[in-house]
Amino acid sequence: MGIIAWIILGLLAGAIAKFLLPGRDPGGLLGTTAIGIVGAFVGGWISSRWLGHPISKHFFDGATWVAAIGGSLVLLIAYRLVFGNSRD
């Protein structure tokens, strides 16, 4: 997968993570989108580095999607813990 595919995957993973963890995020839509993109990269890196599952070159590989969504969820939770609920 190329960089554009990872960005698209990150956008979708960020949207799914936001759907799974609803609420007001301190960063808004742009922050959540950035978290999704970075989460996709982090999830893919963790999956290939420590879980022994190399990232597939196919966009529709289930393990790649799980890693991207998992990374987005972890970063979204960490972002909420660090920055709190500053939009209240």
C-alpha positions as CSV (number, residue, x, y, z in Angstrom):
1,M,0.0,0.0,0.0
2,G,1.2,3.5,-0.8
3,I,1.1,6.6,1.4
4,I,-2.2,7.7,-0.1
5,A,-3.8,4.4,0.7
6,W,-2.6,4.7,4.3
7,I,-4.0,8.2,4.6
8,I,-7.4,7.0,3.3
9,L,-7.3,4.1,5.7
10,G,-6.4,6.5,8.5
11,L,-9.3,8.7,7.7
12,L,-11.7,5.8,7.7
13,A,-10.1,4.3,10.9
14,G,-10.4,7.7,12.6
15,A,-14.1,7.9,11.7
16,I,-14.7,4.4,13.0
17,A,-12.8,5.1,16.2
18,K,-14.8,8.3,16.7
19,F,-18.0,6.2,16.1
20,L,-16.9,3.7,18.8
21,L,-15.9,6.4,21.3
22,P,-18.5,9.1,20.9
23,G,-18.1,12.4,22.7
24,R,-16.7,15.8,22.2
25,D,-13.0,15.8,21.5
26,P,-10.8,18.7,22.2
27,G,-9.4,18.8,18.7
28,G,-12.7,18.7,16.8
29,L,-13.0,17.1,13.3
30,L,-9.5,18.0,12.2
31,G,-7.9,16.7,15.4
32,T,-9.8,13.4,15.1
33,T,-8.9,13.1,11.5
34,A,-5.2,13.6,12.3
35,I,-5.5,11.1,15.2
36,G,-7.0,8.6,12.7
37,I,-4.2,9.0,10.2
38,V,-1.4,8.8,12.8
39,G,-3.2,5.9,14.5
40,A,-3.2,3.9,11.3
41,F,0.5,4.3,11.0
42,V,1.1,3.5,14.7
43,G,-1.2,0.5,14.6
44,G,0.5,-0.8,11.5
45,W,3.9,-0.3,13.0
46,I,3.0,-2.0,16.3
47,S,1.4,-4.9,14.4
48,S,4.4,-5.5,12.2
49,R,7.0,-4.9,14.9
50,W,5.7,-6.6,18.0
51,L,2.8,-8.8,17.0
52,G,4.6,-10.5,14.2
53,H,1.9,-9.8,11.6
54,P,3.5,-8.0,8.6
55,I,1.2,-5.4,7.1
56,S,-0.4,-6.6,3.9
57,K,0.1,-4.9,0.6
58,H,-3.7,-5.2,0.1
59,F,-6.0,-2.4,1.2
60,F,-8.8,-4.8,2.2
61,D,-6.8,-7.0,4.5
62,G,-8.7,-7.4,7.8
63,A,-5.7,-7.5,10.0
64,T,-4.5,-4.2,8.6
65,W,-7.9,-2.6,9.3
66,V,-7.9,-3.9,12.8
67,A,-4.4,-2.6,13.4
68,A,-5.4,0.9,12.0
69,I,-8.6,1.1,14.0
70,G,-6.9,-0.2,17.2
71,G,-4.1,2.4,16.8
72,S,-6.7,5.2,16.3
73,L,-8.6,4.1,19.4
74,V,-5.4,4.1,21.5
75,L,-4.4,7.5,20.3
76,L,-7.9,8.9,20.7
77,I,-8.1,7.6,24.3
78,A,-4.6,9.0,25.1
79,Y,-5.5,12.4,23.5
80,R,-8.6,12.6,25.7
81,L,-6.6,11.7,28.8
82,V,-3.9,14.3,28.1
83,F,-6.1,17.1,27.0
84,G,-9.2,16.3,28.9
85,N,-12.6,17.7,28.0
86,S,-11.5,21.2,27.2
87,R,-14.5,21.9,25.0
88,D,-17.0,21.9,27.9
